[in-house]
């Protein structure tokens, strides 16, 4: 089979198996940027309700986890420099959309970010190992922050489950066991390996990490449609308005998550002491 035919085959298979599942995740939602922001806030808020987070908060008297009353001013020039300093393979563009999500993390969800920083110490080695196995950028480890806020028991209204929010069919496509007794979408090791393989397959199609991140959220079929409607443009920000509305907020949210996980100390966010340490 020629390389071109293999490429077409891969795109077709991914589109057939994934787009139907992604559509199920969208069809009952008001997919505005505001709703995307609300979904991320809901994920962050649900994190606080996990028993081990509650226990850690109650037991750790050394830190005040109540959200900081002060509001940090976001200086564009400083944030641009900071993003440039951490940028690796994924392009970290800064604009008003990204700024809105940075503001969410820095000023509105202090306590939740404190939990995320702590949980990252548990999940980062697992996720980085999977990403390294497929030679993927390690900064993709921040995707589960957007997907589930590092909640391996998270389940969306459409049934997407686990850290990486796999739908049933996509999970089966990537060899995750899902039945009445076992759901490997909730297994951090196995789901991270499946997610890394999925991301690797998407990169073989797009060769652009922002498009890969977008396709992880809305499926390659929707990204392909956006490219076609944009007359062949393949820059995320140039096809932005042609993407599903929820996906428009997904990449900015990822960039903001990457940022806050590097610079949380600048906003006086202290990692929570988790009971598993």
Order of alpha helices (4+ residues) and beta strands (2+ residues): alpha-alpha-alpha-alpha-alpha-alpha-alpha-alpha-alpha-alpha-alpha-alpha
